[in-house]
């Protein structure tokens, strides 16, 4: 594993650790529904229509997610098809975040035009220019929400959607097993030593 892949792996693991268990418990049924929608979208031979984003908005969001978890020697957010997960999230468990995305996209495009006056859309910029725009907005609540949704969609169980072909799990080294052999963690090993 090269240093860049290791850095991406650490970033994703740390990001998941930051998710509140209370928030996940409260929203879990709707998260599963969003994952199921993304799974059907990924498996469908016919493109599944988006329910919140317009086609143009989806292109912009997908371009941003592809910079948050880029494709290089390993698949990124685009290959994991997180756009369908985010779209579904915004009509289910995070419906209240719709205004954040609507306003966030407007501000995002305004920042793009401010930094690159000749540009019409974020998705038309070079990769380096896109990174520059994202760095300029990284302290905003919109970017934090987009980052959270990107990570959730990237690491979702493929059974329910997102994480298409287990690209997220492969990146962090997670093995999908139906049965795990004990000890399951450090605390189990310590407990077993005493008995």
C-alpha positions in Angstrom: 0.0 0.0 0.0 1.5 3.3 -1.0 1.4 6.4 1.3 -1.5 8.1 -0.5 -3.7 5.0 -0.3 -2.8 4.7 3.4 -3.7 8.4 4.0 -7.1 7.9 2.2 -7.7 4.8 4.3 -6.9 6.6 7.6 -9.1 9.5 6.5 -12.1 7.3 5.9 -11.7 5.3 9.1 -11.4 8.4 11.2 -14.4 10.0 9.4 -16.6 7.0 10.2 -15.5 7.0 13.8 -16.9 10.6 14.0 -20.5 9.5 13.2 -22.7 9.8 16.3 -24.1 6.4 17.3 -27.2 8.2 18.6 -27.7 9.9 15.2 -27.3 6.5 13.4 -29.7 4.7 15.7 -32.3 7.4 15.2 -32.0 7.4 11.4 -31.0 3.8 10.8 -34.3 2.6 9.0 -34.2 5.6 6.7 -30.4 5.1 6.1 -31.2 1.5 5.0 -33.9 2.7 2.7 -31.5 5.2 1.1 -28.9 2.4 0.7 -31.6 0.2 -0.9 -32.4 2.8 -3.4 -28.8 3.3 -4.3 -28.4 -0.5 -4.6 -31.3 -0.7 -7.1 -29.9 2.2 -9.0 -26.5 0.5 -9.2 -27.9 -2.8 -10.4 -30.4 -1.4 -12.8 -29.5 -1.6 -16.6 -31.6 1.5 -17.1 -30.5 4.6 -15.2 -32.7 5.2 -12.2 -34.1 8.7 -12.2 -33.0 11.0 -9.4 -35.7 12.2 -7.1 -34.2 15.3 -5.6 -31.4 16.5 -7.8 -31.8 17.7 -11.3 -29.4 16.1 -13.8 -27.3 19.3 -13.8 -27.1 19.4 -10.0 -26.2 15.7 -9.9 -23.2 16.3 -12.2 -22.0 19.1 -9.9 -22.4 17.0 -6.7 -20.9 14.0 -8.2 -17.8 16.0 -9.4 -17.4 17.3 -5.8 -17.8 13.8 -4.2 -15.2 12.6 -6.7 -12.7 15.1 -5.2 -13.6 14.2 -1.6 -12.9 10.5 -2.4 -11.0 10.6 -5.7 -10.4 7.8 -8.1 -6.7 7.0 -8.6 -5.2 3.5 -8.2 -8.3 2.6 -6.2 -12.0 3.4 -7.0 -13.5 6.5 -5.5 -16.9 8.0 -4.8 -17.9 8.0 -8.5 -17.3 4.3 -8.9 -19.2 3.7 -5.6 -22.1 5.6 -7.1 -22.7 7.7 -4.0 -24.8 10.3 -5.9 -27.8 7.9 -5.8 -27.3 7.4 -2.0 -27.2 11.2 -1.4 -30.2 11.8 -3.6 -32.2 9.2 -1.7 -31.0 10.6 1.7 -32.4 14.0 0.8 -35.9 12.6 0.3 -35.8 10.3 3.3 -33.8 10.5 6.5 -32.1 13.9 5.7 -35.1 15.6 4.1 -34.6 18.5 6.4 -31.2 19.1 4.7 -32.7 19.9 1.3 -32.5 23.6 1.8 -28.8 23.2 2.8 -28.1 21.5 -0.5 -30.2 24.0 -2.6 -28.5 27.0 -1.1 -25.1 25.2 -0.8 -25.1 24.5 -4.5 -25.8 28.1 -5.3 -23.0 29.3 -3.0 -20.8 26.6 -4.4 -21.3 27.7 -8.0 -20.8 31.4 -6.9 -17.5 30.5 -5.3 -16.5 28.7 -8.5 -17.2 31.8 -10.6 -15.5 34.0 -8.1 -12.3 32.0 -8.2 -12.5 31.2 -11.9 -14.4 34.0 -13.6 -14.6 32.3 -17.0 -16.0 29.1 -15.5 -19.7 28.3 -15.8 -19.8 25.1 -13.6 -17.6 23.4 -11.1 -17.6 20.2 -13.1 -16.0 22.0 -16.0 -12.9 22.9 -14.0 -9.7 20.9 -14.0 -9.1 18.6 -11.0 -6.6 21.1 -9.4 -9.1 23.9 -9.8 -11.9 21.8 -8.3 -9.7 21.1 -5.3 -9.0 24.9 -4.9 -12.8 25.6 -4.8 -13.4 22.8 -2.3 -10.6 24.1 -0.1 -12.2 27.6 -0.2 -15.6 26.2 1.1 -14.3 23.4 3.4 -15.3 25.3 6.6 -18.9 25.7 5.4 -21.8 23.6 6.8 -22.6 22.6 3.2 -19.2 21.0 2.6 -19.4 19.2 6.0 -22.8 17.8 5.0 -21.5 16.8 1.5 -18.5 15.1 3.0 -20.6 13.2 5.5 -23.0 12.0 2.8 -20.1 11.0 0.5 -18.5 8.9 3.2 -21.7 7.3 4.2 -22.5 6.4 0.6 -19.0 5.2 0.0 -19.0 2.8 3.0 -22.6 1.7 2.9 -23.2 -2.1 2.8 -23.4 -3.1 -0.8 -26.4 -5.3 0.1 -28.4 -2.0 0.6 -26.6 0.2 -1.8 -23.6 2.5 -2.1 -20.2 1.1 -1.8 -20.7 -0.5 -5.3 -18.7 -3.7 -5.7 -17.4 -3.1 -2.1 -14.9 -0.5 -3.2 -15.1 1.3 0.1 -14.7 -1.8 2.2 -11.7 -3.0 0.1 -10.0 0.4 0.6 -10.2 0.2 4.4 -9.4 -3.5 4.5 -12.8 -4.6 5.8 -13.6 -8.2 5.0 -17.3 -9.1 4.7 -17.7 -12.4 6.6 -20.9 -14.0 7.7 -19.1 -15.4 10.8 -16.1 -13.9 12.6 -13.8 -15.9 14.8 -13.2 -14.7 18.4 -11.6 -12.7 19.8 -13.4 -9.9 18.0 -11.4 -7.1 19.5 -8.7 -6.2 22.0 -11.1 -6.3 24.9 -12.2 -9.9 24.0 -8.6 -11.0 23.8 -7.9 -9.5 27.2 -11.0 -11.1 28.7 -10.1 -14.5 27.2 -6.6 -14.3 28.9 -8.3 -14.1 32.3 -10.5 -17.2 31.8 
